[in-house]
Amino acid sequence: MNKETYTYRDIVEAVKYGLNYGTDESEEGLNVPEDNIQQWLQATKLRTSEEWQNLYPDIKIIEEAGWKKEKGWKKLWFEELITYQQYIQRREQSTCMFKNKEDAKE
């Protein structure tokens, strides 16, 4: 899985929410475990489904059942802001194609 690049503002916001575990103020810079930042940002950062798909292209959604197949599904895909977890839940309800055959076996 590709790691997303976050802005300084994203990281500062993550630290404000308590991800700066065990950091001593005398230490130089921020001592925030990268996994904690990744988890927090994935859980709280809002993006469109299209943006999430582009950030994590290893699993391509080819039939969007998780996005309510109706007239407005494209609006949900391109405009609705959702968390990464919401994207994953909807992706699991949809038909997907894996970039690598080995990934499909998991």
C-alpha positions as CSV (number, residue, x, y, z in Angstrom):
1,M,0.0,0.0,0.0
2,N,1.3,3.4,-0.9
3,K,1.8,5.9,1.9
4,E,0.0,9.2,1.6
5,T,1.9,12.4,2.0
6,Y,0.4,14.8,4.5
7,T,0.8,18.5,4.9
8,Y,2.4,20.1,8.0
9,R,-1.1,21.4,8.9
10,D,-2.4,17.8,8.8
11,I,0.3,16.6,11.2
12,V,-0.1,19.5,13.6
13,E,-3.9,18.7,13.7
14,A,-3.1,15.0,14.4
15,V,-0.8,15.9,17.2
16,K,-3.4,18.2,18.8
17,Y,-5.7,15.1,18.9
18,G,-3.3,13.2,21.2
19,L,-1.1,11.3,18.9
20,N,2.0,12.8,20.3
21,Y,2.6,9.9,22.8
22,G,5.4,10.3,25.2
23,T,7.0,13.3,23.6
24,D,9.3,15.3,25.8
25,E,9.1,19.1,25.0
26,S,12.8,19.3,25.1
27,E,13.1,16.9,22.2
28,E,13.8,18.4,18.8
29,G,10.9,18.2,16.4
30,L,7.8,16.0,16.8
31,N,8.1,12.5,18.1
32,V,4.9,11.1,16.8
33,P,4.9,7.4,15.6
34,E,4.1,7.5,11.9
35,D,1.6,4.6,12.2
36,N,-0.4,6.7,14.7
37,I,-0.5,9.6,12.3
38,Q,-1.5,7.4,9.5
39,Q,-4.3,5.8,11.5
40,W,-5.7,9.0,12.8
41,L,-5.6,10.8,9.4
42,Q,-7.2,7.8,7.6
43,A,-10.0,7.7,10.2
44,T,-10.7,11.5,10.2
45,K,-9.5,13.0,7.0
46,L,-12.4,13.6,4.6
47,R,-11.9,13.0,0.8
48,T,-14.0,12.0,-2.1
49,S,-14.2,8.4,-3.1
50,E,-12.3,9.3,-6.3
51,E,-9.5,10.8,-4.2
52,W,-9.3,7.7,-2.0
53,Q,-9.2,5.5,-5.1
54,N,-6.3,7.5,-6.5
55,L,-4.4,7.4,-3.2
56,Y,-4.9,3.6,-3.0
57,P,-5.0,2.3,-6.6
58,D,-4.0,-1.3,-5.8
59,I,-7.6,-2.3,-5.6
60,K,-9.7,-0.7,-8.4
61,I,-13.5,-0.5,-8.0
62,I,-15.1,-1.5,-11.2
63,E,-18.8,-1.7,-10.0
64,E,-19.9,0.7,-7.3
65,A,-22.5,-1.3,-5.5
66,G,-21.4,0.3,-2.2
67,W,-22.3,3.8,-3.5
68,K,-26.1,3.2,-4.0
69,K,-26.6,2.4,-7.6
70,E,-29.1,5.1,-8.5
71,K,-29.1,8.4,-10.4
72,G,-27.0,10.2,-7.8
73,W,-24.2,7.7,-7.3
74,K,-21.7,9.7,-9.4
75,K,-22.3,12.7,-7.1
76,L,-21.6,10.4,-4.1
77,W,-18.4,9.2,-5.8
78,F,-17.0,12.6,-7.0
79,E,-18.4,15.0,-4.4
80,E,-19.3,13.4,-1.1
81,L,-16.5,13.7,1.5
82,I,-16.0,10.4,3.5
83,T,-13.3,8.9,5.7
84,Y,-11.0,6.2,4.6
85,Q,-12.9,3.6,6.7
86,Q,-16.2,4.6,5.0
87,Y,-14.5,4.2,1.6
88,I,-13.2,0.7,2.6
89,Q,-16.7,-0.3,3.8
90,R,-18.2,0.7,0.5
91,R,-15.4,-0.8,-1.5
92,E,-16.0,-4.1,0.3
93,Q,-19.7,-4.0,-1.0
94,S,-18.5,-3.4,-4.6
95,T,-16.9,-5.4,-7.3
96,C,-13.1,-4.8,-7.4
97,M,-10.1,-5.7,-9.5
98,F,-6.8,-6.3,-7.8
99,K,-3.6,-4.9,-9.3
100,N,-1.6,-8.0,-8.4
101,K,-3.1,-11.6,-8.5
102,E,-1.4,-12.3,-5.2
103,D,-3.5,-9.5,-3.5
104,A,-6.8,-11.2,-4.6
105,K,-5.9,-14.3,-2.6
106,E,-5.7,-12.5,0.8
